[in-house]
């Protein structure tokens, strides 16, 4: 139980960040809950959450309970959507890989969907060391649940699907399975917003990737994040860059199906795919600001999804 002073401190942090962050007006995030989600998913007890492992199954139970707590709807009778998967790196076959999927119905458009995604798996244990995957990608999963929290309390105009993907580290397995076996028709999915590595940056920089392919999204990102507490940059989505992240995470399969995406993430850092990617080594303040920024974009894009639909139609026909 929190003491009165602790309760007041938590409340003050939430209130202060809400009042001082222009882009996050009306957005609230419970810092303690956000960090608790990351700390839990990145704990040694979950042993790096490799797909098919005991630790991965523990993560499934945790996320499933959080989805239930947040009141997300189910497609069918469970949040769990199991599928068979072959690890592209070693050929190992799995029959118990699980995507966790929930949704919030839109108040205006019930059959038009924004899909918010983050993968919860990581690398597991290698050479006796736990690869905890705090930034990659407990951070994105925590951001996903923070978004689900906010929209459960502030119903969106459009229906929003929240997906915690499995087997991303094994060739985007969960995302590929979803786009080949969607819970709603793909033509009803307007766009994907993917969160992968959003907590480990010390230059206050967050990339919004995808506008090279979908240039009509850039002014929408700029409008939503112009006063954000972090600097939102563009790039890493063409061969003009030293790295092209177009297919680097779960947004890639959506893109392959012609669904516009924005991928939020930070640049690679010294802890990327290392056993040092721990809860202690993420930037807690930056992470909270990044989540505020992303939620501000999600709130704005929900209210402007008509523009995305119209621009997307023109983009497909070459008349943008």
N, C-alpha and C positions, 0 to 999 in steps of 0.2 A: 504494500500500500504506500502511495506517495504521501509524504508529509505536506502540510499546507504550503510551506515555502517552495517545495519542489513543484507542486501544482501551479503556483503562481509564476515560477520561472518558466515552465513549459508554455503556459498561456501567454506570457509576455513575449517569448520568442516568436510564437505564431502570430500574435498581433502586430509586433514590430515589423516582421518581414512582410506581412500583408499590407501594412500602411506605407512602408517605405519602398516597395517594389511596384513601380508604375504599371509594368506589363502584367503584374500578378494581382491587380485590383480585383477583388471578389474571389480570388483564388486563395484557398487555405490548404496547408499541408501540415500534418502532424509530424514534426521533426523526430520525436521519439519513436513513433510508429515506423516511420520510413527507415531510420537507422536500425531499429530492431529487426526489421525484415532482412536487411542486408547482413547484419551481424549473425542472424540465425542461419541463413542460407550459406554463408561463407564460413561457418564454424567448422572446426576439426571433426566434429561428430558426423558431419555429412560427407566427409572424406572426398571432397572435390566433385561430387555429384556426376560422375561419369555415367553416361547412358547405360542402363542395364544393371547398375550397381545398387547395393543396399543403400548407400548414401543418396543416390538419385531417387530411390523410392521414398526415402524419408523426406526429401524435398517435395515430392509429389503430394504427400500427406499434408505437409505444411501449407503449400499453396492452395490445395483443395479446401482446407479448412478456412483459409483467408477468403477465398472466393465465396464460400458459404456465409461467412460472417458479413461480407460486403453485400450480400443479397443478390448476387448476380444470377441471371437466368441460365438455364441449361438447354442445350440442344439434345433432346432425348432425356434419359433418366440419370445422367451423370456428367460431371465436368470432364471425366477421363475419356479420351479418345485414343484407344490403343491401335498400334499398327506394327507390322513386321518391318525390320530394317536391317540392312547390311552395312557395316562399317566400311566405308570406302578405303580406309587406310590399311586395314588388316584382314578384311574379308569375313570378320566375325558376324554371325547372324544373331539377331535379337527378335523375340516375339512379344516382348513386354515393354516396348517403348511407348511413351505416353505424352500426348499433347493435352494440356489442360485448357479448356475453352469455356468461357462464360460470356454473357452479354447483358446489356441494358437496352431496353426498347426505347425507340425514339418517341418523343411527344408529338412530332409532326409527321415524320416519315418513318414508318415502322418497317418498311421493306427496302430501305436504302441504308447501306452499311459503311461505316468507317471501321477499319480493323487496326487495332493497336497491338503490337507484338513485342516480345522479348524472350530470349531463350534462357532456360534455367539450368541446363546441363553445363558441365565443364570437363576438365581433363582427368579428374580422379587422382590416383596415387601412382607416381612414377619413381622408380629407384628408391622406394621407401619414403618419399616426401609427398606431402599433401599439396596439391595444387588447388587452393581454396576458391579461386575465381571470384573475388569480391567485386572488382570492377567488371570482370568478364565472367558471368554477367548477372551476378546477384544484384548489381546496381540497376540494370535495366528492368529486372523482375520487380525490384522494389518500386521503381518509378511506375511500372505498369499497375501495380496495386494501389499506388497513391492516386493515379488517374481514375481507377475504378472507384476508389473511395469518393473522390470529388464528384464524379458524374452520378454516383448512386444518390448523392445528397443534392445534386443540381441536375435534374434530368435533361439529357441532350435533346436537340431537335431531331437528330438522326439516330438510328440504332447504332450502337457501338459494340463490336466484338472484341473481347480481350483474350489473347492467346499467349500462354506460356509454352513455348516450343521446347521439345526435347531433341537431342541428337544434332544440334547445330554444329557442334565441334566435330561431327562425323559426316560432313558433307551436306549440311543444311537439311538433314533428314526429315525433321518435323515439318518444316515449311514446305518442302516438296510434296510430302504426303498430303498436307492440307490443300494445296492448290489443285492437286489431282483428285482429292476427295473432299470438296468443300462442304461445310454445313449449310451454306446458302448458295444459290447460283452465283457464279463469279461475276456475271453482268450486274448484279446488285451491289457489288463491292466497289465503291467509288475510289478509295485510295487506302494505302497502308502507311502507318507511321510506326517505324521500328526503332526500338531503344536497345542499344548494345554498347556497353562501356561508356557510362556517362558520369563517372565519379572521380576519376584519377587525372586531374589536370591542375597545374599550378600557374598557368598563364591566363586563367579565366576565359578559356576558349572552348566553344562547343561547335562542332561542325553539323550543318544541315546538308546532307548529301542527297543528290537526285535531281537538282534543278537543271543540270545539263541536259538530261533526258526529257524533263517536263518543265520547260522554262516558264510556263504559266503559273507554276507554284512559287517561283522566287519572290514576286511582289507580295504574295500572301504571307510567306515566311517573314519577309522584311517588315510588313505592316504589323504582324503579331509580336515580333521580337525587337522592334526598334528601341524600346526602352527597357529591354530585359536586363537583369542583373549580371548576365554573362554576355560575352561577345560571341554572337552567332556568325560563323563564317561559312563560306560556300566552297565547294571543290571536291577533289578526290572521286570524281565520277566520270572521268574521261581519260584518254591516253595522253592528255596534256600534263597530267600529274605523274609524279614518280610512282604513285600507287593508284589503282582504280578500285574503289570499294563497291562498285555496282553489284558485284556478285559475292561480296565478302561476308554477308550475313543474311538473315532470314527475309529481308526485303527482296533479295535477288529472284527467287521463284515468282513472287508477285509481279515483278518487272517483266519476267519472261512471259507472263500471261497478259501483258499489256496493261496492268493495273498500276497507276501512278503511285510513287512512294516518296516519302521523306525519311531518311535514316539519320537519327541523332546519335552522335558518338564523338569521342575524343581521339586525338592522335595516339599512335602507339607510344608506349612509355617503357621504362626499365622493368616494370613489373608484369608486362604483358606476357602471358603464357609462361609465367615463372611461379615458383612456390612462394614468392614474396608478394603475390597479389592477394593480400589479406585485408581484413577490415581495418586494421590499424594503419595501412598504407594508402587508403583512399583519402581524398580531400573532402572531409565531411561538409564544410561550409560551401565549397563549390558544388558538391552533389545536391544539396538542398536548393541552391540557386538554379542549377540546371533543371531540376524537376519543376520548379516554379516556371521556368522559361518554357519547357515542353508543355506543361499543362495550359499555359497561356495560349500557346499555338493551337493545342487541341480544342480549347474553348472557342477560339476565333474561327478555326477551320470548320467546326461543326455549324457555326452560324453562317458560313459562306460556302457551304458545300454545293449549292446551286452553281456558283461560279466555277467550281472545279469540274462539275459535270459538263457545263457548257464549253469551257475551255478544252476539256479532254476530248469532247466530240470534234471540235475544230482541229485539235492536234492530230487526231486519227485520220482526218480527211485531208490534212496538209494545208488547211486554211487558217492556221493560227495567226 
